[in-house]
Amino acid sequence: MNTILICGNHHRNLYMIKELQKIPSVKIKKIFIFKREEINPTPPANLNEDLKKLWKIHFNKREKAEEKLKLNLEVYEKQIIKINSLEEIRKLDKADICFVSGIPKVEKKLLKILPEYTINFHLGLLPFYKGMITGFWPFYLLQPTFFGITFHVINENLDEGEIIHQKTPQLSKGDGMHEVITKGIISGMADLSKIITFVQKRLDSKIKPQFDKKLKLKGKFYKKSDWKPEMLKLIYEKYNDKIVDFYLDGKIKCQKPKLIKIK
C-alpha cells in the first residue's frame, strides 16, 4: 500500500514511522516531518518558583517516559519539510493512504490532494477528548480509564472524521500519567496493521469514509489555552502522580468507555 506520512518531530509522533516500516505491505512514498515545540520546554519566566518546579517535573517525566520509544531523533530532524509543501505531494505517485500525527490542522488546499483515507493518530478518545493536550485531561478530570488513542479519518473539521479504531492501555499499579500515555502509544501503534488491512478492504470495495455529523455535537474540544500550569498541582501535589493507583485501589470511581474497534 503506497503510504505518505506527515508527523510532528516528537517521539510519540515519530514512533509511527518506526512501526509502519515493519509492515511488509506498506510502501512509504514520502515522510513529511513538522517541527513542533520543544519536547521539554523551559518554564515561562512569569511563573512562581513552585509552579516552575511542577512544570519541570511534568515535562521531565514526559521526556523520560517517551524515551522508552527508543528513537534517534537526530535521524528524523534532517527530514523536516514544511507541512504545506504542496508541490512535494503533487510530485508523488498516487498514494493509497496517509497517516498524520502531531501536526496543525490540515488546510483545505492540502486536504484536497491527500488520499481520502488520511488517518490521524489522535492521542485521546474521541469524541470525549477532542483538540489539544488530550492525554492530560483524563487524568486531570480523574478519569484514567478514559485515556486512549483513536485512529480517525480527517476532514475539514478537527477531530470529527470517521472513527476507525480505538484502544486503551492496560493500567498497572505504579503507572504515572506519562507512563500510561506512552503505553497507549505503543499499544495503539501495535494495531497499525489492522488499520492497513481495514483501509485496503475499503479501497478494494470502493467504500468511502463514513462521516458522522453527530460527532460535532459530542464531547468537548480542548484548546491549548484551556491548559494552565496551575493544573499541575492536582496531578503532582494532591495525587503525587498516582491517579492510576487511586483508581485501582477503588479510591477513585470512573466507568470504562465504550470503544470503536476493528473486529
C-alpha positions, 0 to 999 in steps of 0.5 A: 500500500503506497503510504505518505506520512506527515508527523510532528518531530516528537517521539510519540509522533515519530514512533509511527514511522518506526512501526509502519516500516515493519509492515511488509505491505506498506510502501512509504512514498514520502515522510513529511516531518513538522517541527513542533515545540520543544519536547521539554520546554523551559518554564515561562519566566512569569511563573512562581518558583513552585509552579516552575518546579511542577512544570519541570517535573511534568515535562521531565517525566514526559521526556523520560517516559517517551524515551522508552520509544527508543528513537534517534531523533537526530535521524528524523530532524534532517527530514523536516519539510514544511507541512504545506509543501504542496508541490512535494505531494503533487510530485508523488505517485498516487498514494493509497493512504496517509497517516498524520500525527502531531501536526496543525490542522490540515488546510483545505488546499492540502486536504484536497490532494491527500488520499481520502483515507488520511488517518490521524493518530489522535492521542485521546478518545474521541469524541470525549477528548477532542483538540489539544493536550488530550492525554492530560485531561483524563487524568486531570478530570480523574478519569484514567480509564478514559485515556486512549488513542483513536485512529480517525479519518480527517476532514475539514473539521478537527477531530470529527472524521470517521472513527476507525479504531480505538484502544486503551492501555492496560493500567498497572499499579505504579503507572504515572500519567506519562507512563500510561500515555506512552503505553497507549502509544505503543499499544495503539501503534501495535494495531497499525496493521489492522488499520492497513488491512481495514483501509485496503478492504475499503479501497478494494470495495470502493467504500468511502469514509463514513462521516458522522455529523453527530460527532460535532455535537459530542464531547468537548474540544480542548484548546491549548489555552484551556491548559494552565500550569496551575493544573499541575498541582492536582496531578503532582501535589494532591495525587503525587502522580498516582491517579492510576493507583487511586483508581485501582485501589477503588479510591477513585470511581470512573466507568470504562468507555465504550470503544470503536474497534476493528473486529 
